Amino acid sequence: MRDIIVGCGHMGASLAMNLQLRGHDVTIIDKDKEAFKKLPPDFSGVKVVGFGIDRKILEALRIDQMDALVACTNDDETNALLARIVKNQYRVPQVIALLYDPRKADIYQSFGIQTISPVSWGIQRVTELLSYNQLDTVWSPDNGQVEIIRVETPPLLIGHTVKELMSMGEIMIVTISRGNQSIIPVSGTILQAHDVLYIAVVMTAKNKLKTMLGLR
């Protein structure tokens, strides 16, 4: 996955390393270059000095090709505004905003933005959200009978074929995001580590899917 973190405070720096250790390509932005001293020497991601809300910086980093952005500056309004811009205008799939005032969380979640609070969440929770450790619903029709689920290939299924994860009329992998490409798989496509799977599942088969993915 390709992630941008805006704000290299203690949380941003720790999150950057957590994600790097999980194999993510991480870019971190901060207006103060001294902030990057919080990163350990073995951080190999991209460090950018500037304002994360600057469109020129975001577009130079190809924000429209990123998988996720976390806005974790020390200002709620900046984080919320940045998250809305990135979600609505650049269509980044996963956007998370740090809000120090948890009372604002419900407002921004209604806009489709995931929020975190230092009080109730934390670095580990953000890492889990960005790594798709659980089923993440990205689309559901009005009748709610079918969902499109996004999940990273679990270790249990690496090296197996798409056919092994399909159930006629109930579960189907419709797209795989692999590196910089998205592919429409065939039954013989082999699942690889860090593949992000987009799976259509009938609601009555959701528990079955969890079992097949080893999530329960």
Salt bridges, closest charged atoms under 4 A:
ASP3 OD2 - HIS24 ND1 2.55
GLU34 OE1 - LYS37 NZ 2.59
ASP67 OD2 - ARG2 NE 3.33
ASP76 OD2 - LYS104 NZ 3.74
GLU77 OE2 - LYS104 NZ 2.72
ASP101 OD1 - ARG103 NE 2.94
GLU128 OE1 - ARG125 NH1 3.77
ASP136 OD2 - ARG150 NH2 2.55
GLU147 OE1 - LYS206 NZ 2.88
GLU152 OE2 - HIS194 ND1 3.34
GLU164 OE1 - HIS160 ND1 2.69
GLU170 OE1 - LYS208 NZ 3.04
ASP195 OD2 - ARG178 NH2 2.67
